[in-house]
Structures are given as C-alpha cells and as structure tokens.
Amino acid sequence: MREVDVLVAGGGPAGCTTAAAMAQLGLRTLLADAGQDRRKQLAGELLHPIGVEELTAFGFSEVLRSGGAPIIGFAVVDGEKTALLPYAPGNRGLGIEHHALVTPLLDVLEKRGDVEVRRRSRVALVSDGPDGVEVTLSREGQSERVRTRMLVAADGRASPLRRSLGIAEQHVRLSTMIGVMVEASALPHAGRGHLFIGGPAPVLAYPISDSQARVMVDLPLGSSPERVRTEQEILSGVPEPLRQAILVALQREAPLVASNDTRIMDQVYKGHVVLVGDAAGCCHPLSASGMASAVRDARVLHRVMAEASNDVPRALAAYARARRPANRTRIALASSLYEAFSSDAGEMAALRSGLFRYWERSPTGLRISMSLLSTRETRMSVMAREYARVVAHGLLALGAGGVRAVQGPRRAMHAGALLVASALPHLRTAMAGVVEDRILALPAPHVPAADEPLAPSRASASRS
Ligand SMILES: Cc1cc2nc3c(=O)[nH]c(=O)nc-3n(C[C@H](O)[C@H](O)[C@H](O)COP(=O)(O)OP(=O)(O)OC[C@H]3O[C@@H](n4cnc5c(N)ncnc54)[C@H](O)[C@@H]3O)c2cc1C
C-alpha cells in the first residue's frame, strides 16, 4: 500500500496552501482534488492583505501577479452616507475572479513538484488507527488505497470527510446569493470592496480586474434570480449607475448562484484527521474573510506541526486551540453584521445609524473595523468593545431623533430597549469568547509524545 506523511483532500485555497505548508516542513505530501468546476462557482474573489501575504509566503506569488485588481479597503454605503474603511498603511488586498485565483494554485504545486497532485480524485476515509489513516483515492472507476500519518480535510463547507467522521455542526442556512459581472467603472469607489446596506438586504461588490467588478445580491432563501428584476426595491440601496448595470447584466447573462450559510463545528480534528478552511467552519461572505481564514489555517497547522516535531496528535490538539479565537471572532462578527444589515426592524436601523455615527467621529474606529473584517484583528475583546461602542452610538442616534426609520420619542424608546435586548446575546457570546481567549492563552496541557517515557505520577514519586 502507498504511504505518505500527509494526504490533503481538496484543492481549494485551504487545501493548496496546507499542502504547500506541509511540504515546506519536508513531509511527503499528496493532494487529491475531486475537481469541481470553479468557473461555475460563486465563491471567494476578494482576498484580504493577510491572505495575500500568506499566499506569497507559501510560494504562490506568481498567481497573485497574474491578474486581478488591488484593493485598498472597503466602502460601506447606506443611502447618502458612505464610510471608507482603510486597510493598514501599505497593506493591499486583491480582487480576482475565483477560478483565476484558485485553479492556478494547483498548477503551481504541480509545477514545483514538492507535492504530488492527483486531479479528479476523490478521497474517502477507510479507517483511522493508532499510527494514521487509511483512505481510498478514486478516479474514473479506479481506486487505490493510501496510508497517511495525517489526513487534512480541505473538502469545502459540505465536507464529505467531516460527515464520515461524524463531527457534529451547528448549521444555519442564511440566504441565497446571486452574482453578476459589471464594468468596474460602475463602482462608486475605485479599488474598494463595497457593501451597500441601504436596501432590504446587503449587496456586495468589488473589482476583480482593471475593467470588471463582481456584484453579489443577497436574497431570501430559495429566491430565484428573477426576483431582482421583478422587485426592484431589492436594489434600492445601490446607487446609479451601478443599479442599472446590475439589471443590464441580469438580462445579458444567467447569474451565478450560491447559498450563504453559517457552520460551526464541534471539533476541528478527530484522531489523525484535521479540518481546514470551510470544512472547519464558514459564515456569510459579507466580510470576505473565508479565503484569508483558510490560508491562516494552513499557517497555524504549519506552526504547530513544526513545534510538535511533526507529532500528529500533539500538533492537532495545539491546532484546535490555536485556530479557535480568530475563527470564532470572524464568525461572530459576520453573524452580527449580517443581522444588522439585513433586517428592517427599528433597532437594527438604529444599530446601522450607530455604526455610521461611530465611524463619522472616529478615524480609529474605521481602521479597527477594517482590521476586524479582514481578520487582521482577531481578539474577541476588541470585537466586544467595538460592538458595545456601536450600540452606544445607536442609542445616542435614537435619542437625537437621528434614525429615519424610528420617529417619535415613544418609538425611539421602544427601539432602544429592543436594541439593548438584541445586543445582549452578541455581547454574551463575545464576553464568553474573551474569557475563553484568556484560558486558551494559558500554557497548553502537556500531551506526551508517542515515544516519550511517562513521567512518574505524584503518588509514585512521593512513594519512592
Ligand atoms: C457567495 C460567496 C462569496 C464569497 N466571497 C468571498 C470573498 O470575497 N472572499 C473570501 O475570502 N471568501 C469568500 N467566500 C468564501 C470562500 O469562497 C471560501 O471560504 C473558500 O473557497 C474556502 O476554501 P476551501 O479550500 O476551504 O474550500 P473550497 O474552495 O470549497 O474547495 C474544496 C475543494 O475540495 C474538493 N473536494 C470535495 N470533496 C472532496 C473529496 N472527497 N476528495 C477530494 N477533494 C474533494 C472540491 O472539489 C474543491 O475543489 C465566499 C463564499 C460564497 C459562498
């Protein structure tokens, strides 16, 4: 039977970077990808600076140079109001068509030769024993058994491997996304990711080349794309000429469609199998953080494997601890923002007003918000503090009669009470996260290596 150190299942951003990371450690690495057609997929196209930096560090800089458009930050647009959120000075993200970013990652790995790449090959788990995992690789009716010391499940958010391990998840289906291509000149702010939040649901847009931009419209679950044309109120938060450009694009082409989900896993490893990227958790794409998070997983796995001298059980216990804070903060942020941006309730209108009131008064607030969205800032304590500030500004906006959807003192008081009530679960989650961050920062319990002699227990030590 064929034997390798690491077998990576999945050739998306998470799988390719993890395979590169494991090869950098000198491990015999095989990557098998089932080969989904990325041209037909609506998925990640805005890569935050941290993702650009990590892809460069893992040797994929030629892919980043091959196209796309530089991104300098976000523009959040709510009717007449616009907030420009900057990346840190010198930081650049990249907007690029999904297949143009991801397909060449596999090509680079194959060309470099330090990772064996199997295309159109599907991985299935056979067994997990004390020394590693046995899997089958299937391609066009042929199958081969492979034994690996570690199996990396980078097989996307539906992750068949995660399911076959029986790892439980909390799964919430949020909405349906449709995506079309428009001319980049239709975007109001060049070089920025855009979030239009003045309509019934958020609309996302970003340049993906010098001349083109992707626009994604968030629709209620199960909606057909036709709804954007028949209910033009849906685009009421999008200014001209972009709104017209979306409608023209919808007449010209069938849009790409995807579902938006939140998935939180109970575990990110089991035995010798570890989950990375979307397989380990995902959230609504309004923060465009999925790919940055996927390559961060590769970085964390690289570090813990190096620190544990490639001892898989020790490394995976450390991986679960190390990746948790950043991932939990990212999912909590996306969930609270999606709620604020997609609801027409008075208290959420107040929260949106609070956000703009805060940003208008605090250039630092603009920077920290961008830092949280782009996953550069991962501390739950920072997210909790910023969220509380926005709620406070929302209450002040209500008090000053500055929330258009909530007029009159009685309605403002009612909306204020509901705003506080709606903020409490988010703040509770955030505070629990702060406490957990503190606990995770304590030294990890020692997991003995397989060949390490057991230390005498206290009782036997005191007896001797
Ligand atoms: C509408 C939408 C917009 C988004 N926009 C952004 C954005 O702007 N920025 C951003 O950073 N993120 C965005 N994301 C999220 C981003 O697309 C994902 O986070 C990212 O693609 C996850 O990468 P991955 O490698 O974990 O999984 P995937 O990209 O899903 O790759 C999984 C791979 O595993 C393969 N596979 C599956 N099963 C097997 C098997 N059994 N054996 C072998 N291979 C297998 C598949 O063929 C596939 O190639 C968006 C997501 C959606 C839905």
The ligand as a Tripos MOL2 file, in Angstrom:
@<TRIPOS>MOLECULE
LIG
   53    58     1     0     0
SMALL
NO_CHARGES

@<TRIPOS>ATOM
      1 C1        -21.1850   33.6680   -2.4790 C.3       1 LIG1
      2 C2        -19.8640   33.5690   -1.7930 C.ar      1 LIG1
      3 C3        -18.9700   34.6250   -1.8710 C.ar      1 LIG1
      4 C4        -17.7380   34.5510   -1.2210 C.ar      1 LIG1
      5 N1        -16.8930   35.6120   -1.2790 N.ar      1 LIG1
      6 C5        -15.7140   35.5640   -0.6290 C.ar      1 LIG1
      7 C6        -14.7590   36.6150   -0.7420 C.ar      1 LIG1
      8 O1        -14.9700   37.6110   -1.4310 O.2       1 LIG1
      9 N2        -13.5830   36.4790   -0.0790 N.ar      1 LIG1
     10 C7        -13.2780   35.3710    0.6410 C.ar      1 LIG1
     11 O2        -12.1950   35.3060    1.2220 O.2       1 LIG1
     12 N3        -14.1430   34.3370    0.7320 N.ar      1 LIG1
     13 C8        -15.3320   34.4010    0.1090 C.ar      1 LIG1
     14 N4        -16.1690   33.3270    0.1520 N.ar      1 LIG1
     15 C9        -15.7570   32.1280    0.8850 C.3       1 LIG1
     16 C10       -14.7000   31.3410    0.0960 C.3       1 LIG1
     17 O3        -15.1760   31.0250   -1.1910 O.3       1 LIG1
     18 C11       -14.3610   30.0670    0.8580 C.3       1 LIG1
     19 O4        -14.0530   30.4090    2.1900 O.3       1 LIG1
     20 C12       -13.1850   29.3270    0.2410 C.3       1 LIG1
     21 O5        -13.4120   28.9870   -1.0930 O.3       1 LIG1
     22 C13       -12.9380   28.0560    1.0720 C.3       1 LIG1
     23 O6        -11.8720   27.3580    0.5250 O.3       1 LIG1
     24 P1        -11.6930   25.7950    0.8340 P.3       1 LIG1
     25 O7        -10.4120   25.4280    0.1810 O.co2     1 LIG1
     26 O8        -11.8710   25.5500    2.2760 O.co2     1 LIG1
     27 O9        -12.9280   25.0690    0.1290 O.3       1 LIG1
     28 P2        -13.3900   25.0060   -1.3900 P.3       1 LIG1
     29 O10       -12.9510   26.2250   -2.1150 O.co2     1 LIG1
     30 O11       -14.8520   24.7160   -1.3390 O.co2     1 LIG1
     31 O12       -12.6230   23.7670   -2.0120 O.3       1 LIG1
     32 C14       -12.9340   22.4390   -1.6470 C.3       1 LIG1
     33 C15       -12.3170   21.5010   -2.6730 C.3       1 LIG1
     34 O13       -12.4490   20.1610   -2.1760 O.3       1 LIG1
     35 C16       -12.7600   19.3120   -3.2650 C.3       1 LIG1
     36 N5        -13.3710   18.1010   -2.6920 N.ar      1 LIG1
     37 C17       -14.5910   17.9430   -2.1430 C.ar      1 LIG1
     38 N6        -14.7430   16.6950   -1.6830 N.ar      1 LIG1
     39 C18       -13.5810   16.0400   -1.9380 C.ar      1 LIG1
     40 C19       -13.1080   14.7130   -1.6960 C.ar      1 LIG1
     41 N7        -13.8570   13.8040   -1.0810 N.pl3     1 LIG1
     42 N8        -11.8700   14.3860   -2.1180 N.ar      1 LIG1
     43 C20       -11.0670   15.2960   -2.7360 C.ar      1 LIG1
     44 N9        -11.4820   16.5620   -2.9830 N.ar      1 LIG1
     45 C21       -12.7000   16.9320   -2.5850 C.ar      1 LIG1
     46 C22       -13.6540   20.1390   -4.1670 C.3       1 LIG1
     47 O14       -13.6230   19.6560   -5.4900 O.3       1 LIG1
     48 C23       -12.9940   21.5160   -4.0320 C.3       1 LIG1
     49 O15       -12.0200   21.7050   -5.0420 O.3       1 LIG1
     50 C24       -17.3980   33.3750   -0.4930 C.ar      1 LIG1
     51 C25       -18.3070   32.3160   -0.4220 C.ar      1 LIG1
     52 C26       -19.5200   32.4050   -1.0660 C.ar      1 LIG1
     53 C27       -20.4810   31.2630   -0.9820 C.3       1 LIG1
@<TRIPOS>BOND
     1     1     2 1
     2     2     3 ar
     3     2    52 ar
     4     3     4 ar
     5     4     5 ar
     6     4    50 ar
     7     5     6 ar
     8     6     7 ar
     9     6    13 1
    10     7     8 2
    11     7     9 ar
    12     9    10 ar
    13    10    11 2
    14    10    12 ar
    15    12    13 ar
    16    13    14 ar
    17    14    15 1
    18    14    50 ar
    19    15    16 1
    20    16    17 1
    21    16    18 1
    22    18    19 1
    23    18    20 1
    24    20    21 1
    25    20    22 1
    26    22    23 1
    27    23    24 1
    28    24    25 2
    29    24    26 1
    30    24    27 1
    31    27    28 1
    32    28    29 2
    33    28    30 1
    34    28    31 1
    35    31    32 1
    36    32    33 1
    37    33    34 1
    38    33    48 1
    39    34    35 1
    40    35    36 1
    41    35    46 1
    42    36    37 ar
    43    36    45 ar
    44    37    38 ar
    45    38    39 ar
    46    39    40 ar
    47    39    45 ar
    48    40    41 1
    49    40    42 ar
    50    42    43 ar
    51    43    44 ar
    52    44    45 ar
    53    46    47 1
    54    46    48 1
    55    48    49 1
    56    50    51 ar
    57    51    52 ar
    58    52    53 1
@<TRIPOS>SUBSTRUCTURE
     1 LIG1         1 GROUP 0 **** ****
